[in-house]
Amino acid sequence: MELKEDKWSVASGEKGGARIIYRYRSSIAENVVKNDYSTMIVISWDFDGSNSNGLPYGEINDRQQLLEGQLDWLDDPEYSYLTQVVTGNGRKEWLWYVKDCGVWMEKLNESLSKQPVFPIAIDFYDEPEWETYSRFVAWAPKI
């Protein structure tokens, strides 16, 4: 039996007059047991987007891309799945579903140890059924 592969999509919308860009996994491989990745971790980066319609620009955009590049390798079934990247209205968020928070945080810190400090916040949510992801994927085609 062939498994359905992960697919990524992009959508855009508007909130408070500012553009929002959503990059998200529009499907997850059928063999992923969501309950094995029961913690949703949200990494957020607030920035001044008042001169760029709420979107990152210049050095801010470059540093956000650097951060994401440093974390790409964690998007692996051994550790976690990155499911959404939401950008706009002066904020960028990366939403991950993680297998083991302790191991994931060690790997995150290891990845960032040689970089200047990033102005990020990290929040943890218990989501064994991936409710946030499921609601978003159901909503996204309506954007």
N, C-alpha and C positions, 0 to 999 in steps of 0.2 A: 504494500500500500504506500502510495506517495503522500508525504506530509505537506501540508500547506505551509509555505515559507512566510517569514515575517515580511510585511510590506510597510513602507513609509509613505505618508501623504502630507501635503501642505494645504492649509486653509487660512483664510484671513477674515477678520471681522473688525468691529469697531466697538470701543468702550469709552464712554465719556468724551467722544469726539476724537479719540486717538486710535490709530491703527493697531491691531493686534495680529500677530502672525503665529499660527499654530503649526508646528512640525510634529507629527505623531505617527506612531505605529498604527496603521489602519487595520492590521490583522497580526495576530500572534501565531506562531507555529502551533499546530494542533497537539504536539507532544509536550507542550509546556504545562506543568502542573502548577497552576497559579498559587495554590495554597502553600507550595514550597517557598514562595517569595512573598511572605505575608506582611512585610513591613514596607510601606511606601515612604520613601525619603524624598523630600523636596529641598533642593538647593536653590536659593533665591538670591538675586543680586539687584538691589535697587540702585538707580542712577538718575541723573538729571536729564530727562529727555525733552525738556521744554522747548529746545531749539530744533528738535528733529522729529516732531510729531510723535513723541513718546518712544522712539526707537533708538537703539544704541548707535553711536557714530564714532569715527576716529579711533582714538586710543581705547576708549571703553569697548567698542566692538572688537578691536584686536585682542584685548585682554580676555574678553568673554570667549572668543574663539580659542585662545590659548588654553583657558580653563577646560573647555569642552574637549579639546585635543588631548589634554593630560588625563582625562577620565574615560576616553573612548574604550580603552582596553577592559574597563569594568563592565561594559555592555556584553556580557558573556554568561552563558547559562551556569557557569561555575559560581558566579557571584550575584548577578543582577541583570535586570532588563531596564534600559532607558525606554520609557514609553511616550514621553511628551517633552517638547521644549516650547515654552510659551514666551513670546517676546512682545513687549509693547507697554505703553502707558507708564514708562519709566521703570520697568521691571523685567527681568528675565528669570524664568524658572525652568529647572530640569527636574522631571518627575521620574523616579526610579522605583522599581519593585525589587527588594533585596532579600536574598536567602538568609544571610547571617549578618546582623547589624555590626557586631563587634569586628568580624573579619573585614567587612566592607569598609568600615571607618578606618581600620588599620591600612588597608590598601589605598583609600582616599588620601590619608595623611602621607603615606609613602610616595604617592604620585605627585603630591604638591610640595614635598619637603624642599625641593631645590628651586622653588618659584617664590617670587615676592608674595606677600600675603594678599589674598583676594578678599574684597569686601562682600563676603557671602554670609548667609544665614542657612542653617541646616535644621529642618524640622522632620520629626518622625511620626508616622501614623500607623496604627494597626489596621491593615486592610487585606485580610486573607483572601477575599473574593474580588479584589481589584475594583472596588466600587467606583472610584474616581475615574479610572481608565474606562470602564464599561459605560458609564454615563456620558463621558466625553465622546467616545466613538459612536454612540447612538445619536448624540447631538450634532456632531461635526458635519454630516452631510447637509444639515439645514442652514449652515452658515452661508 
